[in-house]
Amino acid sequence: MDPRFLPHNSHRTDTRRFRGRDPQLAHLDSCPFRHRSAILDRLPTSAPGVYSLGGGRQTGKSTLLKQWVAELLDRGVPPTAITYLTGELIDDHHGLLMHLTAHLDDAPAGVPNYLVVDEVTYIRDWDKGVKFAADAGLLERTALVVTGSDLGMVQDARMRFPGRRGEADVTDFHLHPLSFREYVDLVGVGADGDDPEMPPAVVDAVYAAFDRYLLHGGYLTAINDLAGDGTIRPSTLATYSDWIRGDMLKRGKQEPYLREVLDAIVTRYTSQMTWNALARDLSIDHPRTVAEYVGLLERMDAACVLPALVEDKLAAAPKKARKLVFPDPFVLHAVRAWLDPSADPFESQIRAAVADPVWASRIVEACVATHCRRAHPTYYIKAQGEVDVAYVRDGRFWPVEVKWANQLRPKTVKQIARYPNGEIWSKNRQPGTIAGVKVLPLPLQLLRI
């Protein structure tokens, strides 16, 4: 094996000490909270094929795969049957094929083997190497897992390897930041989202957990920062914003334009906007350029575009204004810390935003939209009035108005009242109705998505 990859393959020299010597697993073991993703139960244990794991930066893809390696070893997979490669150290598809062949030469004969290529999109023409290996029959006993922070990689895998993915029911995975339900399970609140009669003390604990979730989102590093230090370190925020900038620059984009686009998203957070209107307000000359920057951010899982819903078609309205949000509260906080540097961004920006009624409402609305979006096609409704979120399930759309305020007034729910199945997700801790519309406790609804 190329010695550059040895730090990520210490299982080959001493299986028993792998968890303590591996950089990702050793760091995870030192944290107050350690998460095990449900994706681990769906990754291959014996089925050969080409699998993909996509997700934004800092969501824990590398750590998840190291956990997978550890669990394979616990099942008795021979250490030499597992190889972990990092795409940053491989130039092109020729190099990838060389390392893949070296792995197969080392792997024991007659048993399944496992090859991980982390951040495969760093490798020029990586798909050519994988396609050649599959067509040449080199992957007949191999579960090849490729990862990338560009979600286009998953789409590429679907299109470019037809008939070469293997026989597993699921071959593509998307790792999100922890959902609110995953966070509640992580910190041991003991809430069952399916329990309609949750005790008041548990409801209080869920609401307290949601207040913390608005500070750190679902990013485990930020969660552990707050748990261990009572704050989110500036370096944690900077690491994420540096990745966004670095990945955009690698794609030939300009940092001043990126700054303008991100600032526009923050300034108009959860508000309707068009590419033309943004281009008029920014120094970027053409609306298509704005759309291109936002599209790249979306591919990187660093932004979410919520289109308006065409109600009778259950599809996006291509010519109507869109809403732009970030996929997690932590991303919003990291971007704001980069745009407006502060000596203590946690106190001056993050706590201040969550304490401000207007900003808190925006953050909560984005939380609802992005949580719904993980499970269902999600839009907003632009009609005589606006409905914050509309997700499509079971052949119909379900409108949700988000009201994170201490009081609800009938005149503020006029549009949602037009829909028989409309719901208001609110700050209220008890279900109720207003103007004939169901009012449900918002954090509890997030647990149930």
N, C-alpha and C positions, 0 to 999 in steps of 0.2 A: 504493500500500500504506500502511496505517496505520503511521505512523513508530514506534509502540511495538514493532512486530514486526521492525524493521530489524536489530537486533543478531543475530537468528537467521536472517536472510536475506541475509547479506553476499555470498553467491554471485551475487546479482543484479547487484551493482556491480563485482565483481572476482573472477571465477571462480578465477584462478590463486592468489589470496591467501586463498581461502576457508578452507582448513585452518588457516592461521595466525591468522586473525581471528575465527573462530567460537569462542565461549567453551568449549563442550564439547570440540571437537577440539583446540584449543590446549592445554587442560589435559591431555588424554590424551597429547598429544605430549611433554609435560614429565615424564611418569611413567616409572619404570624398566620397568614391564611394561604392555603394551598388548594388549588382548584383542579378537579379532574373532569375534563370535558366529556359529555356523553358521546362525542365523536369517537372516542377511544373504543367504545363498544361496537362501532360500525366499521372500523378499519380492518383490513384483511388479516386473518390469522393463518390462512392456508391457500386462499384462492389467488392464483396468478392473475396478472392484468396490469393495466396502467391506471393509476388513481391520481386524482388531483386534490390538493388542499389549498384553497384560496382564502384571503382575508387581509385586512389592513395591517399596517405596521404596528408592532408592539402588542398585538392581540395574543401572542403566545404560541404561534405555529411551531416554532423550533422546540419549545419546551414540551408541547403536546407530543411531538414526534419522538422526543427523547423518552417521555413516559411510555410511549408505545414500544420503543425498543426494550425498555426495562421489563415491560409486561411480557413481551415475546420471550425474553430470556427466562423469566419466571415460569413460562410454559414449557421450557426445555428446548427452545430453539438453539442450535449450536451457535456460539458467538461468531464464527467465521461465516455463518449464513446471513449475517446482517452487516450492511455497510451504510455509513452516513456521509454524504458528500455535500459540500457547500458550493453553490453555484458561483459565488464571488471569485473562486479560485480556478474556474474552468473557463477558458477563452471562447471555445466554439464547439460545434457538434462533433468535430473530430476528436477533441479532447474528452468530451462526454462519452463517446463511444469507446475510447481507450480505457477510461476508468470503469465503465460498465463491464467491459471484457475482463479487466483485472479482477473485478469483484466475482464474476462467474468462475474464473480460474481458481479463486480461493475457496469458493463456496463448496460445501460437501456435496457429493453426488447423490442423486436419487431422492433428495428432500427439497421442500419449498425453500426459497431464499428471499431475502428482503433487501431492497435498495431504496434509500431515500436520497433525493436530490433537492436540497433546500434552496429556495430562491432561484429556481431554474431559469427565470427570465433574464438573469444576468448573462446567461450563456447564449452567444450568438447562434441563431438557427437551431436552437435546442430541439425543436420538434422534428427536424430532419434526422437527428441522431436516434431519437426514440422510434420514429417510423421505420428506419432502417433495421434497428434491433428487433422490432416486432416482426417485420416482414421476413427477416433472416432466421426467425425461430429462436432467437437468443433469449426470449422472455417466457418460454413455455413453462418454466418452473419459478418465475420471478414475479413477486409483487413489487412493482416500481411505483413509488409515491413521489410525485413532484409537487413542490409548493411555490407560491408566488404571491406577492403583494399587489399584483395587477390582476384584477378579476377577469380581464380579457383572456388570461391564460386558461381559465376553466372553459371558456367558450371555444378557444382554439383547440383544446384537447377534445372536446366533443366533435368538432368539425373535421379535425385532421387525422383522427385515429379511428374511423368507423370500422367496426369489426375487429378491433385490436385491443379493446378495453378489458376483455376477460368476461367471465360469466357472473360476476357479482351483481346483485340487484342495484346497488348504489356504488358509483365509482367517483363521483365528484362531491366534495365537501366544502362548506363555507364556514370558517371560524369567525364568529362575531365577538365583540366584547361581551362580557357577562351580561345577560339580561337581568332585569330586576329580580325575577324569580330565582335565577342562579345565585345572585348575590345574597338573597334572603336565606337560601339553603346553605351558602358558604359560611355565613356568620352565625348560623344556628338559631334563627328566630323561632323556628318551630311552627311556621304557618303553613297550613294546607290550603292552597288556593282554591281547591274544589269544595271546601267546607263552607256551606252557606250560613252556618251558625258559629262563626269564629268568635271565641271569647273576647270580651272588651280588652283585656290585658294584652292579648296577642295582636289585636287590631292596633293598639297603641304602639306595640313593638314594630309592627309593619310600617306604620307612619314614620316612626323614628328612623327606621332603616331607609325609607325613601328620602328623608331629608339628607341623610348621608350620601345616598346614591346620586343626588343632584350635585354634590360636591366633587365626587371622584368618578362617577359613571361606572362602567364595567371593566375598566382597565386595572388588572391585578396589581401592577406596580403602584398606581395611585392609591388603590385600596389599602395596600400594605403600608404605604407611606403614612396615610392618615391613622391607621391602626397603631403603628409603631412610634410615630413622631408627633402625632396630633396636627399634622400639616401635610400638604403636598409639596415636595421639594421643587424649587425652580428647575433643577436639573432634570427631573422627571418630565416636566412640561416642555423643556427645551429639547429633550431627546426626540419627542414626537414631532415638534414643529421642524426640527432639523431634518428629519426623515422626509417630511412633505417637500421641503425646499430641495433637498438633494435629489429626490426621485423626479421632481419636475424639471430640474436643471439637466438631469441625464436624458430627459426626453426633448431637450433643446428649447425649453421654455425660459422665459425671462422672469427673473425674480421681481422686478418692479411691477410687472403685469400680474404676477401671482399675488403679490401683496394687495393690489387694488381689488382683484376678484374676491379674495378672502375678506377684505375689509367691507366690500359690498354685501357679502353674505351676512356678516355680523351686523352691519348697520340695518339691514332689512330682514332680520331674522324672523322667520315664520310669516313674512309678508309676501304678497303676490308681486312677481316681477317678470319682465320680459327681457329677452336678449337685447332688443333695440333700446329699451329704456336704460339698461345697464351701460350699453356702449355710449349712449349720450352723456351719461354721468361720469364716465371714466375716460382716461386718456387713450384707451384701446380704440382703434379706429373702426373696427368692423364687428357687428354682432356675432358673426360666425367665429371670430377669434375668442370672444367671451364664452360662447357655447363650447368651443374646443377645450378651453382651460377647465371649465366646469365638468365636461365629459371625462377628462383625464382624472380629475379629483374623484369623480364617482367611480371610475375603474379602480382607483387606489383605495376605495372604501373610506375616503376622507370627506365625502360630501354625499348628500342624498337629494335627488330631484323629485319633488312631489308634483305631478301634473294634475290639472283639473280633470274631473270625471265627466265623460259623456254617459249620462245615466241610462239611456235606453240601449247602449252598446256595451256597457261595462268596460270601457276602454278609455285611454287617455285622449284628451282634446289637444291636438297638436298645435293649434294656433292660439290657445288661451295662455294666460300668464301661468307661471310655475311658482312653486315655493321651493326655496333652497334652505336646507338645514344641514347640520352635521350629524353623523350617525350615533353620537354618544355625547353626553355632557362633557366628558373629559376632553374630547376633540375641540369643542367650543372653547373650553378654558385654555387649552394649549395654544390655540390660534390667537386668542385675545392677548395672551401673555407675550406672544411674539410681536403682534402688531403694536402693542402699547407696553413696552418693557417697564417692569416695576421691581423694586428691591424685594418685595414680599407679595407676589401675585396672589397667593392663597388668601391673605387677609384683604388686600386692597381691591381685588377683582373677583375672586371666586366666591368668598363669603358674602361680599357686598352684592353680587349679582343674585345669589340665592335669597338674600334678605330683601331685595327690592321686589315689590309686587309685580311690576311690569316685566322685569327680566325673568323672574321666577315663573311667571305664566308662559313666557316664550319657551323657556327650557323644558317645562313640563309638557307643553304641546308638542315640541319636537320629540320628546321621549315617547309619547304615545304613538306618534306617527311612525317612528323608526322601529318601535317594538311590533306594531301591526305589520309593518313592511317585511319583517323577517318571516312571517308566517303566511301572508296573503298579499295579493296585489293591492296597493294602497294609493289613494288619491286624496284630494280635497274637493269640495263642491263649491262651484262658483255659479250661483243662480241669482235670484233677486237679493239674496243675502249670501253669506258664506257659512259653510260648515267645515270645521277644522280638519276632520279626518273622515274618509269613507273607504272602508276595506271591502273587498269582494270575496264572498265565501258562499258555497252552496248555490251558485247561480244567481245571486242577488248581491246588492251592496248594502252595507250596514253603516249608517252615518253616526258619527260620534262628535259631540261638541265638548271641548275641554274647557272647564271653568275652574281655575285654581284661585278662587277668591273665597273670602269668608262669608259672603252673602250672594245669593242668586236672585235676580229680578226677572219677572216674566217677560219684560220687553226685550231682554238680552237673548232670549231663546226662541225668537219668532221664527227663524228659518228652520231650525231643527224640529220644531213642532209640526212642520208640514209633512214629516215622514213618520208613518205609523210605527216603524221599527227603530226610530231614532233614540239615541241615549245621550245623556249628559254624564260625563265622568268628572267628578268634582272633589273638592277638598272635604266635603261632608263625610263623616265617619259612619253614618247610617243611610241605608237606601231610602228613597222617597220619590216624590213626583213634584213637578212644577209645570203648570200650564199643560197638564196631561202627558208630560214627557218623563220617562224614568230617569231618576238621578241615582247614580251608583258611585261608591267610594273609589276614586281613581287608582290608588295603589293596589287595592284588592283586584281591580280589573286587570291591571298589568300582570299580576300573578296568574291570571286565568287565561292569558293569551296563549 
